[in-house]
Amino acid sequence: MSSSMKDFLNKFFDLCREYQEEIPPRKMAEILRDYADRLDS
């Protein structure tokens, strides 16, 4: 995995941890699925 991908994942997971008390992990996953679907469209 490239270092830029690792950096992105580290920042992404930090962001998820920061917001997990306000946004449940299942909701985060739903948002990511919606985002992926939009990218495919």
SESE-894380 format. One record per residue: x, y, z of N, C-alpha, C in turn; residue in one letter; residue number from 1; chain. Coordinates in nm, 3 decimals, always signed. Layout:
+---------+---------+---------+---------+---------+---------+---------+---------+---------+------+-----+------+
|    n_c1 |    n_c2 |    n_c3 |   ca_c1 |   ca_c2 |   ca_c3 |    c_c1 |    c_c2 |    c_c3 | code | pos | unit |
+---------+---------+---------+---------+---------+---------+---------+---------+---------+------+-----+------+
|       X |       Y |       Z |       X |       Y |       Z |       X |       Y |       Z |    A | NUM |    A |
...
+---------+---------+---------+---------+---------+---------+---------+---------+---------+------+-----+------+
END
This chain:
+---------+---------+---------+---------+---------+---------+---------+---------+---------+------+-----+------+
|    n_c1 |    n_c2 |    n_c3 |   ca_c1 |   ca_c2 |   ca_c3 |    c_c1 |    c_c2 |    c_c3 | code | pos | unit |
+---------+---------+---------+---------+---------+---------+---------+---------+---------+------+-----+------+
|  +0.085 |  -0.118 |  +0.000 |  +0.000 |  +0.000 |  +0.000 |  +0.090 |  +0.124 |  +0.000 |    M |   1 |    A |
|  +0.053 |  +0.221 |  -0.078 |  +0.133 |  +0.343 |  -0.089 |  +0.124 |  +0.424 |  +0.041 |    S |   2 |    A |
|  +0.225 |  +0.507 |  +0.063 |  +0.225 |  +0.588 |  +0.185 |  +0.110 |  +0.688 |  +0.186 |    S |   3 |    A |
|  +0.071 |  +0.739 |  +0.067 |  -0.041 |  +0.833 |  +0.065 |  -0.171 |  +0.762 |  +0.103 |    S |   4 |    A |
|  -0.185 |  +0.634 |  +0.063 |  -0.304 |  +0.558 |  +0.101 |  -0.303 |  +0.532 |  +0.251 |    M |   5 |    A |
|  -0.188 |  +0.499 |  +0.308 |  -0.179 |  +0.477 |  +0.453 |  -0.210 |  +0.606 |  +0.527 |    K |   6 |    A |
|  -0.158 |  +0.719 |  +0.479 |  -0.187 |  +0.848 |  +0.542 |  -0.336 |  +0.877 |  +0.540 |    D |   7 |    A |
|  -0.398 |  +0.853 |  +0.424 |  -0.542 |  +0.875 |  +0.411 |  -0.619 |  +0.788 |  +0.510 |    F |   8 |    A |
|  -0.585 |  +0.659 |  +0.516 |  -0.657 |  +0.569 |  +0.607 |  -0.637 |  +0.609 |  +0.753 |    L |   9 |    A |
|  -0.516 |  +0.649 |  +0.789 |  -0.492 |  +0.694 |  +0.927 |  -0.578 |  +0.815 |  +0.960 |    N |  10 |    A |
|  -0.582 |  +0.912 |  +0.870 |  -0.664 |  +1.032 |  +0.893 |  -0.812 |  +0.998 |  +0.895 |    K |  11 |    A |
|  -0.853 |  +0.908 |  +0.806 |  -0.992 |  +0.867 |  +0.799 |  -1.036 |  +0.799 |  +0.929 |    F |  12 |    A |
|  -0.954 |  +0.706 |  +0.978 |  -0.990 |  +0.635 |  +1.101 |  -0.986 |  +0.728 |  +1.221 |    F |  13 |    A |
|  -0.894 |  +0.824 |  +1.222 |  -0.893 |  +0.924 |  +1.329 |  -1.022 |  +1.004 |  +1.328 |    D |  14 |    A |
|  -1.066 |  +1.042 |  +1.209 |  -1.191 |  +1.117 |  +1.195 |  -1.310 |  +1.033 |  +1.244 |    L |  15 |    A |
|  -1.313 |  +0.907 |  +1.207 |  -1.422 |  +0.819 |  +1.251 |  -1.423 |  +0.808 |  +1.403 |    C |  16 |    A |
|  -1.307 |  +0.790 |  +1.463 |  -1.300 |  +0.782 |  +1.610 |  -1.348 |  +0.911 |  +1.675 |    R |  17 |    A |
|  -1.312 |  +1.023 |  +1.614 |  -1.352 |  +1.152 |  +1.669 |  -1.504 |  +1.168 |  +1.673 |    E |  18 |    A |
|  -1.572 |  +1.115 |  +1.572 |  -1.717 |  +1.136 |  +1.560 |  -1.801 |  +1.017 |  +1.602 |    Y |  19 |    A |
|  -1.739 |  +0.907 |  +1.646 |  -1.818 |  +0.787 |  +1.671 |  -1.919 |  +0.801 |  +1.785 |    Q |  20 |    A |
|  -1.896 |  +0.897 |  +1.876 |  -1.996 |  +0.917 |  +1.982 |  -2.119 |  +0.990 |  +1.929 |    E |  21 |    A |
|  -2.102 |  +1.070 |  +1.824 |  -2.214 |  +1.145 |  +1.766 |  -2.279 |  +1.068 |  +1.651 |    E |  22 |    A |
|  -2.200 |  +0.993 |  +1.576 |  -2.250 |  +0.920 |  +1.461 |  -2.216 |  +0.772 |  +1.479 |    I |  23 |    A |
|  -2.317 |  +0.686 |  +1.493 |  -2.291 |  +0.544 |  +1.514 |  -2.213 |  +0.484 |  +1.396 |    P |  24 |    A |
|  -2.125 |  +0.386 |  +1.424 |  -2.048 |  +0.323 |  +1.316 |  -2.133 |  +0.269 |  +1.202 |    P |  25 |    A |
|  -2.251 |  +0.215 |  +1.233 |  -2.338 |  +0.164 |  +1.126 |  -2.384 |  +0.277 |  +1.033 |    R |  26 |    A |
|  -2.409 |  +0.394 |  +1.090 |  -2.449 |  +0.510 |  +1.009 |  -2.332 |  +0.556 |  +0.923 |    K |  27 |    A |
|  -2.210 |  +0.556 |  +0.981 |  -2.091 |  +0.591 |  +0.903 |  -2.076 |  +0.497 |  +0.784 |    M |  28 |    A |
|  -2.097 |  +0.367 |  +0.808 |  -2.086 |  +0.268 |  +0.701 |  -2.191 |  +0.294 |  +0.593 |    A |  29 |    A |
|  -2.312 |  +0.330 |  +0.635 |  -2.419 |  +0.361 |  +0.540 |  -2.380 |  +0.482 |  +0.454 |    E |  30 |    A |
|  -2.324 |  +0.583 |  +0.517 |  -2.282 |  +0.703 |  +0.444 |  -2.174 |  +0.667 |  +0.342 |    I |  31 |    A |
|  -2.079 |  +0.582 |  +0.383 |  -1.972 |  +0.542 |  +0.291 |  -2.025 |  +0.460 |  +0.174 |    L |  32 |    A |
|  -2.123 |  +0.374 |  +0.200 |  -2.184 |  +0.297 |  +0.090 |  -2.254 |  +0.391 |  -0.007 |    R |  33 |    A |
|  -2.326 |  +0.490 |  +0.046 |  -2.393 |  +0.587 |  -0.040 |  -2.290 |  +0.662 |  -0.125 |    D |  34 |    A |
|  -2.179 |  +0.700 |  -0.062 |  -2.072 |  +0.770 |  -0.134 |  -2.015 |  +0.682 |  -0.246 |    Y |  35 |    A |
|  -1.989 |  +0.556 |  -0.215 |  -1.936 |  +0.463 |  -0.315 |  -2.035 |  +0.446 |  -0.430 |    A |  36 |    A |
|  -2.163 |  +0.439 |  -0.399 |  -2.265 |  +0.426 |  -0.503 |  -2.266 |  +0.548 |  -0.594 |    D |  37 |    A |
|  -2.248 |  +0.665 |  -0.536 |  -2.244 |  +0.787 |  -0.617 |  -2.122 |  +0.789 |  -0.709 |    R |  38 |    A |
|  -2.011 |  +0.737 |  -0.659 |  -1.889 |  +0.732 |  -0.741 |  -1.909 |  +0.638 |  -0.861 |    L |  39 |    A |
|  -1.986 |  +0.531 |  -0.839 |  -2.011 |  +0.434 |  -0.945 |  -2.109 |  +0.485 |  -1.049 |    D |  40 |    A |
|  -2.189 |  +0.584 |  -1.012 |  -2.294 |  +0.635 |  -1.102 |  -2.237 |  +0.724 |  -1.209 |    S |  41 |    A |
+---------+---------+---------+---------+---------+---------+---------+---------+---------+------+-----+------+
END
